């Protein structure tokens, strides 16, 4: 059954696939918190991703003249 569902989802686009409950929980853990290189911390509330904090330090690729606003 899972293979049939995954087959339908992967036909939508290359980024869609089926996740069982364990894979989904693992994905939630991996995508929670700070994202390297972005300098932000995010959370999800009512299905909407929200930026909780932003970096006050210079991002890795920012010019030396960069200042937080």
Number of C-alpha atoms within 10 A of each C-alpha: 6 10 10 9 12 14 14 14 15 13 11 10 9 8 8 13 15 16 14 8 9 9 11 12 11 11 12 11 10 11 11 12 14 17 12 10 9 12 15 16 16 16 15 11 8 6 7 8 10 12 13 12 12 13 11 11 11 14 17 11 9 10 9 9 6 11 11 9 4
